[in-house]
């Protein structure tokens, strides 16, 4: 799929934008103009608005060659975020690689609700927050950027993903606020740890569905962060069944789920018998997207075991 011979005669910013947009549109690439703008502004290290302020600026032969290479990658359906290596989430510009999911706008709904809860309980002292399956660190770093007085922990089974998350923490000067640990779900932690809040965006797509998704997703994003097993609930079920063991009485669990999983997830929560106040929060498209529930004060009588503990959270560096 080489189109270099079809490059415009005048190789100015505007003409190259038109050329790239036309090719993207012909291949049914989503948001063809925006994709072209993001790729070219990234290449030229300028803001998108500057592309139009300097629309008649010619590109060098090397710049044209490099832009053509970026266009070819997008034509092969590689996501723009992976091509340029970054994605905006909340107020943060995050580095992303093929080792982590690209943060989605709907996940910001989870961040919004978590911040509301933290603000409401500020009189109770610092909140101890755990992010399970942190990936790029989008959720935990968004929370830490807004509430630096709280205590933050994050785990992921992938060392490569944790490396990306730690890099993002450093680039936003948040590395002193978040402790990252490697392990699958709760493996790096001890039961009765008494987190005040646990947040997670686990894999929740049924295995059979993954290859029906857009090529940008199933060909490029990490399968382990997408595949939720036969019914999409493997990871969700693990978290619901175990989270209460790591939460203080009254602690809150917030978890992103699939748009059509409300009934199944609610059944899992009710069967566990460890939570109350079960509710679902809609995303910007009106879908039930975030599970919210509270550990009951008597869940497993853990408060009796926890009464003698002198500290709430422990720090452990990987």
Secondary structure, DSSP 8 states (H G I E B T S, - for coil): ---GGG--SS-BHHHHHHHHHHHHHHTT-TTHHHHHHHHHHHHHTS-HHHHHHTTT-B--HHHHHHHHHHHHHHHTT--HHHHHTEEEETTEEEE--TTS----TTHHHHHHHHHHHHHHTGGG---EEEEES-TTSHHHHHHHHH-TTSEEEEEES-HHHHHHHHHHHHHTT-TTTEEEEESSTTTTS-TT--EEEEEE----B-HHHHTTS-HHHHTTS-GGGTB--TTS-HHHHHHHHHGGGGEEEEEEEEEE--TT-HHHHHHHHHHH--EEEEEEEE-TTS-EEEEEEEE-TTGGGHHHHHTT-S-S------
